[in-house]
Amino acid sequence: MEVEFKSIGELYSKLEPALITKAAEMRRSGYLYIKKEDVWNYLKEVKWAKSVDLGLHQMVTDILNSDDLEIDTYLKEKLNLKNRNAYFED
């Protein structure tokens, strides 16, 4: 049975327990600043950006098995770019 979602928010809500679990796991590993939204954004913008027809089970597996260091690097690069852009806007 294929599950379809009417919005990205609905999909996020279904995946939220896995996102919470991954963020908590990362905090236990010392990544105290990582939030569930960071995990979501990493996967959405990097891992799933070119994916087609992902199943819910595949997405949950990706969340739980994603590499902590890759998420950390993604977030740091994103924050660095944001800070750099803010500097040049002034």
Buried (B, 14 or more C-beta within 10 A) or exposed (E): EEEEEEEEEEBBEBBEEBBBBBBEBBEEEEBEEBBBEBBBBBBBEEBBEEEEEEEBEEBBEBBEEBEBEEBBEBBEEBEEEEEEEEEEEE
